[in-house]
Amino acid sequence: MLKWLLTTLLALIVFSAAMPWLARRFGVGNIPGDMRFKVRGREYMLPLASTLLLTAVAWLIGRIL
């Protein structure tokens, strides 16, 4: 359980940093469950649904290989 929590947290951090590029290139970040909010004029994105989706895809690839 702890491994999955740490893996999901790490994926969330990585995808949050890569979100501007992923949004332009693949449209990631527009899935229901992804949150965007502004604080003091700066926009923050919290891609929860995209992270779970991409983690599931990575898990499936890992199971196939």
HTML snippet that shows the backbone in 3Dmol.js (N, CA, C, O; Angstrom):
<script src="https://3Dmol.org/build/3Dmol-min.js"></script>
<div id="view" style="width:600px;height:400px;position:relative"></div>
<script>
const pdb = `
ATOM      1  N   MET A   1       0.824  -1.196   0.000  1.00  0.00           N
ATOM      2  CA  MET A   1       0.000   0.000   0.000  1.00  0.00           C
ATOM      3  C   MET A   1       0.864   1.255   0.000  1.00  0.00           C
ATOM      4  O   MET A   1       0.588   2.208  -0.728  1.00  0.00           O
ATOM      5  N   LEU A   2       1.900   1.249   0.813  1.00  0.00           N
ATOM      6  CA  LEU A   2       2.770   2.412   0.900  1.00  0.00           C
ATOM      7  C   LEU A   2       3.527   2.638  -0.411  1.00  0.00           C
ATOM      8  O   LEU A   2       3.772   3.780  -0.802  1.00  0.00           O
ATOM      9  N   LYS A   3       3.897   1.542  -1.089  1.00  0.00           N
ATOM     10  CA  LYS A   3       4.583   1.675  -2.380  1.00  0.00           C
ATOM     11  C   LYS A   3       3.695   2.384  -3.395  1.00  0.00           C
ATOM     12  O   LYS A   3       4.153   3.265  -4.123  1.00  0.00           O
ATOM     13  N   TRP A   4       2.414   1.994  -3.441  1.00  0.00           N
ATOM     14  CA  TRP A   4       1.501   2.620  -4.390  1.00  0.00           C
ATOM     15  C   TRP A   4       1.268   4.085  -4.065  1.00  0.00           C
ATOM     16  O   TRP A   4       1.159   4.915  -4.968  1.00  0.00           O
ATOM     17  N   LEU A   5       1.194   4.400  -2.801  1.00  0.00           N
ATOM     18  CA  LEU A   5       1.005   5.790  -2.396  1.00  0.00           C
ATOM     19  C   LEU A   5       2.210   6.638  -2.802  1.00  0.00           C
ATOM     20  O   LEU A   5       2.049   7.738  -3.330  1.00  0.00           O
ATOM     21  N   LEU A   6       3.406   6.128  -2.554  1.00  0.00           N
ATOM     22  CA  LEU A   6       4.617   6.863  -2.935  1.00  0.00           C
ATOM     23  C   LEU A   6       4.750   6.962  -4.451  1.00  0.00           C
ATOM     24  O   LEU A   6       5.164   8.000  -4.967  1.00  0.00           O
ATOM     25  N   THR A   7       4.406   5.896  -5.168  1.00  0.00           N
ATOM     26  CA  THR A   7       4.477   5.922  -6.627  1.00  0.00           C
ATOM     27  C   THR A   7       3.497   6.934  -7.201  1.00  0.00           C
ATOM     28  O   THR A   7       3.841   7.683  -8.115  1.00  0.00           O
ATOM     29  N   THR A   8       2.281   6.961  -6.672  1.00  0.00           N
ATOM     30  CA  THR A   8       1.285   7.919  -7.144  1.00  0.00           C
ATOM     31  C   THR A   8       1.700   9.349  -6.813  1.00  0.00           C
ATOM     32  O   THR A   8       1.505  10.254  -7.625  1.00  0.00           O
ATOM     33  N   LEU A   9       2.265   9.558  -5.640  1.00  0.00           N
ATOM     34  CA  LEU A   9       2.733  10.894  -5.263  1.00  0.00           C
ATOM     35  C   LEU A   9       3.873  11.341  -6.178  1.00  0.00           C
ATOM     36  O   LEU A   9       3.890  12.488  -6.623  1.00  0.00           O
ATOM     37  N   LEU A  10       4.812  10.462  -6.459  1.00  0.00           N
ATOM     38  CA  LEU A  10       5.916  10.797  -7.359  1.00  0.00           C
ATOM     39  C   LEU A  10       5.402  11.093  -8.762  1.00  0.00           C
ATOM     40  O   LEU A  10       5.858  12.040  -9.402  1.00  0.00           O
ATOM     41  N   ALA A  11       4.457  10.290  -9.245  1.00  0.00           N
ATOM     42  CA  ALA A  11       3.879  10.526 -10.564  1.00  0.00           C
ATOM     43  C   ALA A  11       3.136  11.858 -10.599  1.00  0.00           C
ATOM     44  O   ALA A  11       3.194  12.573 -11.599  1.00  0.00           O
ATOM     45  N   LEU A  12       2.443  12.192  -9.525  1.00  0.00           N
ATOM     46  CA  LEU A  12       1.739  13.469  -9.438  1.00  0.00           C
ATOM     47  C   LEU A  12       2.713  14.642  -9.531  1.00  0.00           C
ATOM     48  O   LEU A  12       2.429  15.630 -10.209  1.00  0.00           O
ATOM     49  N   ILE A  13       3.845  14.542  -8.862  1.00  0.00           N
ATOM     50  CA  ILE A  13       4.852  15.598  -8.909  1.00  0.00           C
ATOM     51  C   ILE A  13       5.432  15.733 -10.313  1.00  0.00           C
ATOM     52  O   ILE A  13       5.578  16.843 -10.825  1.00  0.00           O
ATOM     53  N   VAL A  14       5.761  14.605 -10.932  1.00  0.00           N
ATOM     54  CA  VAL A  14       6.351  14.622 -12.276  1.00  0.00           C
ATOM     55  C   VAL A  14       5.355  15.176 -13.290  1.00  0.00           C
ATOM     56  O   VAL A  14       5.710  16.026 -14.106  1.00  0.00           O
ATOM     57  N   PHE A  15       4.110  14.700 -13.243  1.00  0.00           N
ATOM     58  CA  PHE A  15       3.118  15.160 -14.205  1.00  0.00           C
ATOM     59  C   PHE A  15       2.721  16.611 -13.968  1.00  0.00           C
ATOM     60  O   PHE A  15       2.372  17.312 -14.919  1.00  0.00           O
ATOM     61  N   SER A  16       2.765  17.073 -12.739  1.00  0.00           N
ATOM     62  CA  SER A  16       2.487  18.484 -12.472  1.00  0.00           C
ATOM     63  C   SER A  16       3.543  19.373 -13.109  1.00  0.00           C
ATOM     64  O   SER A  16       3.229  20.432 -13.652  1.00  0.00           O
ATOM     65  N   ALA A  17       4.782  18.944 -13.042  1.00  0.00           N
ATOM     66  CA  ALA A  17       5.868  19.722 -13.653  1.00  0.00           C
ATOM     67  C   ALA A  17       5.791  19.677 -15.178  1.00  0.00           C
ATOM     68  O   ALA A  17       6.121  20.659 -15.844  1.00  0.00           O
ATOM     69  N   ALA A  18       5.359  18.553 -15.731  1.00  0.00           N
ATOM     70  CA  ALA A  18       5.306  18.390 -17.181  1.00  0.00           C
ATOM     71  C   ALA A  18       3.951  18.766 -17.770  1.00  0.00           C
ATOM     72  O   ALA A  18       3.759  18.640 -18.980  1.00  0.00           O
ATOM     73  N   MET A  19       3.020  19.219 -16.961  1.00  0.00           N
ATOM     74  CA  MET A  19       1.662  19.474 -17.410  1.00  0.00           C
ATOM     75  C   MET A  19       1.558  20.498 -18.540  1.00  0.00           C
ATOM     76  O   MET A  19       0.784  20.259 -19.467  1.00  0.00           O
ATOM     77  N   PRO A  20       2.275  21.612 -18.532  1.00  0.00           N
ATOM     78  CA  PRO A  20       2.128  22.551 -19.659  1.00  0.00           C
ATOM     79  C   PRO A  20       2.494  21.900 -21.002  1.00  0.00           C
ATOM     80  O   PRO A  20       1.805  22.113 -22.000  1.00  0.00           O
ATOM     81  N   TRP A  21       3.550  21.127 -21.028  1.00  0.00           N
ATOM     82  CA  TRP A  21       3.961  20.453 -22.255  1.00  0.00           C
ATOM     83  C   TRP A  21       2.952  19.368 -22.644  1.00  0.00           C
ATOM     84  O   TRP A  21       2.582  19.253 -23.812  1.00  0.00           O
ATOM     85  N   LEU A  22       2.511  18.578 -21.672  1.00  0.00           N
ATOM     86  CA  LEU A  22       1.547  17.514 -21.952  1.00  0.00           C
ATOM     87  C   LEU A  22       0.205  18.068 -22.410  1.00  0.00           C
ATOM     88  O   LEU A  22      -0.459  17.465 -23.254  1.00  0.00           O
ATOM     89  N   ALA A  23      -0.195  19.197 -21.868  1.00  0.00           N
ATOM     90  CA  ALA A  23      -1.474  19.805 -22.264  1.00  0.00           C
ATOM     91  C   ALA A  23      -1.425  20.280 -23.711  1.00  0.00           C
ATOM     92  O   ALA A  23      -2.391  20.106 -24.455  1.00  0.00           O
ATOM     93  N   ARG A  24      -0.320  20.870 -24.109  1.00  0.00           N
ATOM     94  CA  ARG A  24      -0.181  21.327 -25.494  1.00  0.00           C
ATOM     95  C   ARG A  24      -0.071  20.149 -26.451  1.00  0.00           C
ATOM     96  O   ARG A  24      -0.689  20.156 -27.516  1.00  0.00           O
ATOM     97  N   ARG A  25       0.691  19.164 -26.090  1.00  0.00           N
ATOM     98  CA  ARG A  25       1.018  18.054 -26.988  1.00  0.00           C
ATOM     99  C   ARG A  25      -0.078  16.986 -27.058  1.00  0.00           C
ATOM    100  O   ARG A  25      -0.417  16.533 -28.151  1.00  0.00           O
ATOM    101  N   PHE A  26      -0.631  16.580 -25.928  1.00  0.00           N
ATOM    102  CA  PHE A  26      -1.545  15.447 -25.890  1.00  0.00           C
ATOM    103  C   PHE A  26      -2.927  15.763 -25.335  1.00  0.00           C
ATOM    104  O   PHE A  26      -3.796  14.892 -25.347  1.00  0.00           O
ATOM    105  N   GLY A  27      -3.158  16.965 -24.854  1.00  0.00           N
ATOM    106  CA  GLY A  27      -4.456  17.328 -24.303  1.00  0.00           C
ATOM    107  C   GLY A  27      -4.684  16.812 -22.887  1.00  0.00           C
ATOM    108  O   GLY A  27      -5.816  16.804 -22.404  1.00  0.00           O
ATOM    109  N   VAL A  28      -3.620  16.384 -22.222  1.00  0.00           N
ATOM    110  CA  VAL A  28      -3.737  15.896 -20.846  1.00  0.00           C
ATOM    111  C   VAL A  28      -4.025  17.091 -19.943  1.00  0.00           C
ATOM    112  O   VAL A  28      -3.464  18.170 -20.139  1.00  0.00           O
ATOM    113  N   GLY A  29      -4.871  16.906 -18.985  1.00  0.00           N
ATOM    114  CA  GLY A  29      -5.223  17.986 -18.063  1.00  0.00           C
ATOM    115  C   GLY A  29      -6.632  18.480 -18.254  1.00  0.00           C
ATOM    116  O   GLY A  29      -7.102  19.344 -17.513  1.00  0.00           O
ATOM    117  N   ASN A  30      -7.310  17.936 -19.244  1.00  0.00           N
ATOM    118  CA  ASN A  30      -8.695  18.330 -19.498  1.00  0.00           C
ATOM    119  C   ASN A  30      -9.669  17.246 -19.082  1.00  0.00           C
ATOM    120  O   ASN A  30     -10.857  17.332 -19.395  1.00  0.00           O
ATOM    121  N   ILE A  31      -9.197  16.236 -18.389  1.00  0.00           N
ATOM    122  CA  ILE A  31     -10.033  15.126 -17.935  1.00  0.00           C
ATOM    123  C   ILE A  31     -10.781  15.587 -16.682  1.00  0.00           C
ATOM    124  O   ILE A  31     -10.202  16.274 -15.840  1.00  0.00           O
ATOM    125  N   PRO A  32     -12.060  15.219 -16.547  1.00  0.00           N
ATOM    126  CA  PRO A  32     -12.765  15.556 -15.306  1.00  0.00           C
ATOM    127  C   PRO A  32     -12.039  14.952 -14.108  1.00  0.00           C
ATOM    128  O   PRO A  32     -11.742  13.757 -14.104  1.00  0.00           O
ATOM    129  N   GLY A  33     -11.762  15.737 -13.127  1.00  0.00           N
ATOM    130  CA  GLY A  33     -11.002  15.294 -11.962  1.00  0.00           C
ATOM    131  C   GLY A  33      -9.669  16.005 -11.867  1.00  0.00           C
ATOM    132  O   GLY A  33      -9.030  15.980 -10.815  1.00  0.00           O
ATOM    133  N   ASP A  34      -9.236  16.639 -12.945  1.00  0.00           N
ATOM    134  CA  ASP A  34      -8.039  17.472 -12.914  1.00  0.00           C
ATOM    135  C   ASP A  34      -8.441  18.856 -12.436  1.00  0.00           C
ATOM    136  O   ASP A  34      -9.417  19.428 -12.922  1.00  0.00           O
ATOM    137  N   MET A  35      -7.707  19.382 -11.502  1.00  0.00           N
ATOM    138  CA  MET A  35      -8.088  20.658 -10.901  1.00  0.00           C
ATOM    139  C   MET A  35      -7.112  21.760 -11.299  1.00  0.00           C
ATOM    140  O   MET A  35      -5.901  21.551 -11.358  1.00  0.00           O
ATOM    141  N   ARG A  36      -7.656  22.912 -11.565  1.00  0.00           N
ATOM    142  CA  ARG A  36      -6.864  24.117 -11.824  1.00  0.00           C
ATOM    143  C   ARG A  36      -7.398  25.212 -10.916  1.00  0.00           C
ATOM    144  O   ARG A  36      -8.609  25.385 -10.780  1.00  0.00           O
ATOM    145  N   PHE A  37      -6.495  25.942 -10.304  1.00  0.00           N
ATOM    146  CA  PHE A  37      -6.928  27.045  -9.450  1.00  0.00           C
ATOM    147  C   PHE A  37      -5.875  28.131  -9.469  1.00  0.00           C
ATOM    148  O   PHE A  37      -4.695  27.878  -9.712  1.00  0.00           O
ATOM    149  N   LYS A  38      -6.328  29.350  -9.207  1.00  0.00           N
ATOM    150  CA  LYS A  38      -5.434  30.505  -9.192  1.00  0.00           C
ATOM    151  C   LYS A  38      -5.269  31.002  -7.770  1.00  0.00           C
ATOM    152  O   LYS A  38      -6.233  31.117  -7.013  1.00  0.00           O
ATOM    153  N   VAL A  39      -4.024  31.293  -7.424  1.00  0.00           N
ATOM    154  CA  VAL A  39      -3.700  31.866  -6.125  1.00  0.00           C
ATOM    155  C   VAL A  39      -2.761  33.035  -6.386  1.00  0.00           C
ATOM    156  O   VAL A  39      -1.656  32.865  -6.901  1.00  0.00           O
ATOM    157  N   ARG A  40      -3.219  34.213  -6.023  1.00  0.00           N
ATOM    158  CA  ARG A  40      -2.431  35.442  -6.194  1.00  0.00           C
ATOM    159  C   ARG A  40      -1.931  35.639  -7.629  1.00  0.00           C
ATOM    160  O   ARG A  40      -0.789  36.040  -7.854  1.00  0.00           O
ATOM    161  N   GLY A  41      -2.801  35.353  -8.582  1.00  0.00           N
ATOM    162  CA  GLY A  41      -2.483  35.591  -9.980  1.00  0.00           C
ATOM    163  C   GLY A  41      -1.683  34.484 -10.650  1.00  0.00           C
ATOM    164  O   GLY A  41      -1.386  34.586 -11.840  1.00  0.00           O
ATOM    165  N   ARG A  42      -1.331  33.447  -9.935  1.00  0.00           N
ATOM    166  CA  ARG A  42      -0.582  32.343 -10.525  1.00  0.00           C
ATOM    167  C   ARG A  42      -1.483  31.115 -10.608  1.00  0.00           C
ATOM    168  O   ARG A  42      -2.198  30.793  -9.660  1.00  0.00           O
ATOM    169  N   GLU A  43      -1.442  30.435 -11.752  1.00  0.00           N
ATOM    170  CA  GLU A  43      -2.309  29.281 -11.948  1.00  0.00           C
ATOM    171  C   GLU A  43      -1.571  27.996 -11.568  1.00  0.00           C
ATOM    172  O   GLU A  43      -0.441  27.755 -11.993  1.00  0.00           O
ATOM    173  N   TYR A  44      -2.238  27.189 -10.765  1.00  0.00           N
ATOM    174  CA  TYR A  44      -1.705  25.901 -10.352  1.00  0.00           C
ATOM    175  C   TYR A  44      -2.594  24.796 -10.902  1.00  0.00           C
ATOM    176  O   TYR A  44      -3.816  24.937 -10.952  1.00  0.00           O
ATOM    177  N   MET A  45      -1.975  23.698 -11.314  1.00  0.00           N
ATOM    178  CA  MET A  45      -2.724  22.562 -11.819  1.00  0.00           C
ATOM    179  C   MET A  45      -2.444  21.354 -10.940  1.00  0.00           C
ATOM    180  O   MET A  45      -1.300  21.098 -10.563  1.00  0.00           O
ATOM    181  N   LEU A  46      -3.484  20.623 -10.623  1.00  0.00           N
ATOM    182  CA  LEU A  46      -3.368  19.404  -9.847  1.00  0.00           C
ATOM    183  C   LEU A  46      -4.030  18.289 -10.654  1.00  0.00           C
ATOM    184  O   LEU A  46      -5.236  18.072 -10.540  1.00  0.00           O
ATOM    185  N   PRO A  47      -3.243  17.579 -11.472  1.00  0.00           N
ATOM    186  CA  PRO A  47      -3.813  16.606 -12.417  1.00  0.00           C
ATOM    187  C   PRO A  47      -4.058  15.241 -11.774  1.00  0.00           C
ATOM    188  O   PRO A  47      -3.364  14.279 -12.103  1.00  0.00           O
ATOM    189  N   LEU A  48      -5.015  15.137 -10.877  1.00  0.00           N
ATOM    190  CA  LEU A  48      -5.280  13.877 -10.188  1.00  0.00           C
ATOM    191  C   LEU A  48      -5.767  12.786 -11.142  1.00  0.00           C
ATOM    192  O   LEU A  48      -5.224  11.682 -11.140  1.00  0.00           O
ATOM    193  N   ALA A  49      -6.771  13.077 -11.945  1.00  0.00           N
ATOM    194  CA  ALA A  49      -7.326  12.066 -12.846  1.00  0.00           C
ATOM    195  C   ALA A  49      -6.313  11.666 -13.911  1.00  0.00           C
ATOM    196  O   ALA A  49      -6.194  10.484 -14.233  1.00  0.00           O
ATOM    197  N   SER A  50      -5.586  12.627 -14.459  1.00  0.00           N
ATOM    198  CA  SER A  50      -4.573  12.310 -15.463  1.00  0.00           C
ATOM    199  C   SER A  50      -3.467  11.457 -14.863  1.00  0.00           C
ATOM    200  O   SER A  50      -2.966  10.542 -15.518  1.00  0.00           O
ATOM    201  N   THR A  51      -3.086  11.741 -13.639  1.00  0.00           N
ATOM    202  CA  THR A  51      -2.051  10.963 -12.976  1.00  0.00           C
ATOM    203  C   THR A  51      -2.500   9.524 -12.782  1.00  0.00           C
ATOM    204  O   THR A  51      -1.741   8.590 -13.042  1.00  0.00           O
ATOM    205  N   LEU A  52      -3.729   9.347 -12.328  1.00  0.00           N
ATOM    206  CA  LEU A  52      -4.240   7.992 -12.136  1.00  0.00           C
ATOM    207  C   LEU A  52      -4.351   7.245 -13.464  1.00  0.00           C
ATOM    208  O   LEU A  52      -4.037   6.057 -13.539  1.00  0.00           O
ATOM    209  N   LEU A  53      -4.792   7.932 -14.497  1.00  0.00           N
ATOM    210  CA  LEU A  53      -4.909   7.309 -15.811  1.00  0.00           C
ATOM    211  C   LEU A  53      -3.543   6.908 -16.360  1.00  0.00           C
ATOM    212  O   LEU A  53      -3.374   5.785 -16.836  1.00  0.00           O
ATOM    213  N   LEU A  54      -2.578   7.803 -16.300  1.00  0.00           N
ATOM    214  CA  LEU A  54      -1.251   7.499 -16.815  1.00  0.00           C
ATOM    215  C   LEU A  54      -0.525   6.462 -15.962  1.00  0.00           C
ATOM    216  O   LEU A  54       0.276   5.688 -16.487  1.00  0.00           O
ATOM    217  N   THR A  55      -0.790   6.433 -14.665  1.00  0.00           N
ATOM    218  CA  THR A  55      -0.221   5.404 -13.797  1.00  0.00           C
ATOM    219  C   THR A  55      -0.803   4.039 -14.148  1.00  0.00           C
ATOM    220  O   THR A  55      -0.084   3.040 -14.157  1.00  0.00           O
ATOM    221  N   ALA A  56      -2.092   3.992 -14.434  1.00  0.00           N
ATOM    222  CA  ALA A  56      -2.723   2.736 -14.833  1.00  0.00           C
ATOM    223  C   ALA A  56      -2.174   2.236 -16.165  1.00  0.00           C
ATOM    224  O   ALA A  56      -1.969   1.035 -16.341  1.00  0.00           O
ATOM    225  N   VAL A  57      -1.939   3.137 -17.087  1.00  0.00           N
ATOM    226  CA  VAL A  57      -1.342   2.756 -18.371  1.00  0.00           C
ATOM    227  C   VAL A  57       0.072   2.219 -18.168  1.00  0.00           C
ATOM    228  O   VAL A  57       0.450   1.215 -18.772  1.00  0.00           O
ATOM    229  N   ALA A  58       0.848   2.881 -17.323  1.00  0.00           N
ATOM    230  CA  ALA A  58       2.209   2.414 -17.036  1.00  0.00           C
ATOM    231  C   ALA A  58       2.178   1.042 -16.342  1.00  0.00           C
ATOM    232  O   ALA A  58       3.030   0.194 -16.603  1.00  0.00           O
ATOM    233  N   TRP A  59       1.198   0.833 -15.465  1.00  0.00           N
ATOM    234  CA  TRP A  59       1.065  -0.457 -14.789  1.00  0.00           C
ATOM    235  C   TRP A  59       0.720  -1.557 -15.798  1.00  0.00           C
ATOM    236  O   TRP A  59       1.278  -2.653 -15.741  1.00  0.00           O
ATOM    237  N   LEU A  60      -0.198  -1.262 -16.718  1.00  0.00           N
ATOM    238  CA  LEU A  60      -0.563  -2.246 -17.741  1.00  0.00           C
ATOM    239  C   LEU A  60       0.625  -2.605 -18.624  1.00  0.00           C
ATOM    240  O   LEU A  60       0.837  -3.773 -18.948  1.00  0.00           O
ATOM    241  N   ILE A  61       1.392  -1.602 -19.008  1.00  0.00           N
ATOM    242  CA  ILE A  61       2.595  -1.865 -19.809  1.00  0.00           C
ATOM    243  C   ILE A  61       3.572  -2.725 -19.028  1.00  0.00           C
ATOM    244  O   ILE A  61       4.174  -3.645 -19.582  1.00  0.00           O
ATOM    245  N   GLY A  62       3.730  -2.434 -17.754  1.00  0.00           N
ATOM    246  CA  GLY A  62       4.618  -3.227 -16.913  1.00  0.00           C
ATOM    247  C   GLY A  62       4.148  -4.664 -16.758  1.00  0.00           C
ATOM    248  O   GLY A  62       4.969  -5.580 -16.711  1.00  0.00           O
ATOM    249  N   ARG A  63       2.837  -4.876 -16.677  1.00  0.00           N
ATOM    250  CA  ARG A  63       2.295  -6.237 -16.559  1.00  0.00           C
ATOM    251  C   ARG A  63       2.453  -7.017 -17.850  1.00  0.00           C
ATOM    252  O   ARG A  63       2.696  -8.224 -17.823  1.00  0.00           O
ATOM    253  N   ILE A  64       2.317  -6.334 -18.983  1.00  0.00           N
ATOM    254  CA  ILE A  64       2.466  -6.997 -20.284  1.00  0.00           C
ATOM    255  C   ILE A  64       3.909  -7.413 -20.524  1.00  0.00           C
ATOM    256  O   ILE A  64       4.178  -8.502 -21.031  1.00  0.00           O
ATOM    257  N   LEU A  65       4.828  -6.541 -20.157  1.00  0.00           N
ATOM    258  CA  LEU A  65       6.250  -6.857 -20.358  1.00  0.00           C
ATOM    259  C   LEU A  65       6.680  -7.818 -19.287  1.00  0.00           C
ATOM    260  O   LEU A  65       7.841  -8.226 -19.255  1.00  0.00           O
TER     261      LEU A  65
END
`;
const viewer = $3Dmol.createViewer("view");
viewer.addModel(pdb, "pdb");
viewer.setStyle({}, {cartoon: {color: "spectrum"}});
viewer.zoomTo();
viewer.render();
</script>
